[in-house]
Amino acid sequence: MREDDIALQLPELKTLLRVLKEKREVGNECGEKGGGVGDVFFVGTGPGDPELLTSKAVPVIRNADLLLYDRLVSIDVLDLVGGDARLLYVGKTAGYHSRTQVQEEIHELLLSFAEAGANVVRLKGGDPLCFVIGWMKAFGRGGEEMDFLQQKGIQVKVIPGITAASEIAAGLDIPLTHRGVSNSVRFLTENSRNGGKDPPYVAENAADPDSTIVIYMGLSTLPSLALKLIHHGLETNTFAVAVERGTTPQQRMVCGDVVTLSS
């Protein structure tokens, strides 16, 4: 169903876009100010708890005309959206990546509504640009969308969000670094460049006893990933915790050692 969300809503979105353009033209004819390009915000919503949103993010979300969100944005955060805003789901579910055409439609929607003077908000779970680092850029569309808009002359304002790793760890009283235990943190995703799962690659490059390993999108292959980490030298009694939907009322957690997660 969600794959078709954009296609299903396009007629209504085009109607809304036409209304915004007409309103803008009338305003220009009457000499009213505010006929310029609308504001575009990329907003990080953190791991899901709305109380962890920044004070800068909340009014931007409430004042949006068009708000595009992905699957990691919680219902509690979406409850903050104003009643007149148009909400559009543009995310991807686990194991499924949306068509290239859908991404192009997202680009055009962002551009068209911004040019019509609308307040456009792109909501992203965690931090909006968290995954636009090195090889992980394949999994974060925020940078791609921002590049497209900037090439079209649209300024994008980024409002950071708390990354899931730091907030979930803090909520569980787990320090990501600790003197004498862990002197660094490694943020990884188990997804490979081609969109598949690649636990062997992750394990081979992450089995460092002096580092805290944070793996995003890792629940689906957790047992095999844990076994691979052990195979590549991680001690079996290494503390480990798996968390799903962290900081939300739906949070689930398994705590133990690497062997616990492999079973």
N, C-alpha and C positions, 0 to 999 in steps of 0.2 A: 504493500500500500504506500509506504513512504517513498519508494522510488518514484512514484507518480505524483507526489504532492505538488511539485512545481507545475507539471503539465496540467493537473486538475485545477490549479488556482490561477493559471496564467490569464484566462479571460477576465476574471475579477480583478487581478492585479493590473491588467492593462486599462480596465475601466477606472480604477483608482488613480493610475498614472495620468490618464487623460484629464480627470477632474483636477488633479494637482497642477497640471500644466495650464488648464483654463483659468484656475484661480490665480496663478502666477501672472498670466497675461492680463487679466482684469486689474490686478494690483498695479502692474506696470503702467497701464493706461490711465489709472487714477493717480499716478504719481506717488504711490506708496512705496516705502522702502522694503527691503527684504526680498527683492526679486532675483537674488543671486543664486549661486549653486548651494545646495543644501550641505549639511554637515554629515560626514561619514565617520563613524566610530567603530573601532575594533575593540571589543570589551572582553576581558577575561573574567569569568565568573567563579574562578577557584574550583575546589573539588565538589561543591554542591550546596553547602550551607549558606543561605542568603546573608546571614550575619557576618560572613567572612568577605563579603563584597566590600570594595573600597567606597568611601564616601563620595568619590568622584563618579563612580560607576552608577550608583543608584538613580540620581536624577536623569542621567543620560538614558537609562533603560526606560524610565517612566515617561519620558518626553519623545520617544521614538514614534515616527510615522510608519516605518517599515522595519521589522526586526527579523533577521535571519539567524537561526540557531541550529546547533548540531546535537547529536544524541547524548553528549556528556553534560549538557545544560540541564539542571534539575528542575522539576516542576515547581518547587518552592521559589526558585529564581524567576521563573516565567510568570508566577503570580504577581510579580511587581510591575509587569507591563501594563501600560495605560489601556483603558477600555476602547479607545479609538484606534489603537495601533493594529496593523496587519502583521500577524505572526506567520512565518513560513519556515517549515522544517527543511533543512538542506544537508542533513548529516548522512553518515554512512554507518551501517550496522556491522558488527563483527563478522569477518569472513566474506563481506560483500563490499565492493567499492563501486560507487556510482559511476555512471557513464560519463565519458568526457563531455558529451553534449550537455549533461546536467551542470557540470562545472562552468561551461561557457554561458549557460543560462543564468547562473548565479552572478557571473561577471556583468552580464548585460543588465540584470535587475539592479545591482548596486549602482551601476553607472547611470541608468535611465532615471531612477528615483532621485539620485543626487543632483542630476542636471535639472530635474523638475523642482528643485528647491526643498525636497523632503529631508527630514532628519532620519538617517539610515543607520541602523546599529547591527553590527555583525557580532553575535554572541558566540564565544568559544569557551568550552570547558577548560578549567585551569588557567593558564596564561595564553593570550591569543597568539603569541609567536614562539611558544615554548619549543615546538618541534621543528622550527626552521633553523636547525643547526646541523651543518655538515650533511651526512648521508641521510639523516632523518627528515630532511625537507620533503621527501616523498609522502610523508604522512601528515604534514601540516599544510593546509591550503591557505592559511592566513597570509603568508608571505607572497604567495602566488596572486591572491586577490588584491593585495595591497599594491604589488608591482603593476598589475593591470590598470588600476585606478590612477596611479601616479603617472603612468604613461599617457593617460587620457587627460591629464591636467587636474585631477581631483585630489585634493589634499585629504589624507587619512590621519585621524587622531587615534593613537593607541592608548588604551587604559589598561595597565597590567592587572593581572589577577594572581592570586597566590597559587603556586604550583601545588598539585596534589601531593607530591612527595613530601614537601616540607610541612604542609599543614597536617596531613594524616600522621606523619611521624610525631609531630608536636602533640597532637591530640592523644597519642598512645604513650606519651612520655618516653619516646625513643629518640635519643640524639643521633643525628646522621653522622656526626664525627665525635670522637671521644679520645682524649689523650691516652695513649698506650693501647688502644683497641682499633681505632680506625682513623687514619690520617687524611682520607679523601673520600669523595662520593662520586659514583659513576651513574649517570642517568642513561638508560638504554631502553630500546623497544625491541621486542622479539620479532617484529615484522621485518622481513628482508626488503631489499630494494624493489623486487618485482611484485610485492604485495602479498607474498606467501609467508608462512611461518618458518623460522630458521633457528630453532633452539641450539643446534650444534654450534652455529656461528657465535651466538650470544655467549654461550657457556665457555667456549674456547678463549674468548677475549675478555671475560669478566671474572674468572675464577681467581680473584686476587684477595688473599687473606687480610691484607691491610686496608682494604677499601670497603665502604658500604655500597652494596649494589642495589640500585633502584630500577626495577623493570616495569615499564608501562605496557599495558595490553598483553599481560603474560598469563592470565588465568586459564586460558583454553588449553595450553600445553604445559601447565605447571609441573606435573609429575615427571615428564620426560626432561624438562628443563632442569629440574633439581638433580636428576640422575646424571645428566651431562656435566653439571657443575662439580659434582662429586668425582666423576671420571677425570675431570681436568684439574683435580688437585684440591678442591675445597674440602676442608675437614667436615666430617659427618656431623659433628656436634656444633657446627656454626649456627648461631641464632638466626631464625628466619620467621617471617610473618607474611601472610597473604591477606590482603584487604580488598573487599569489593564494596563499591559505593561509599567510600570513606567520608566521614563527617556528616552523613545524612542519616535519617531514622532507619533506613534500609541497610545500614552498614552490616557487613558480615566479615568475620575474621577467623583465621586459623593461625595459631601461634605455637612454635616449637623449635625444631631444628630442621636442617635441610632434608634429613631422612623423613621427617614428618610430612613435609610437602611432597615427597616423592611417592607417597603411598595413597 
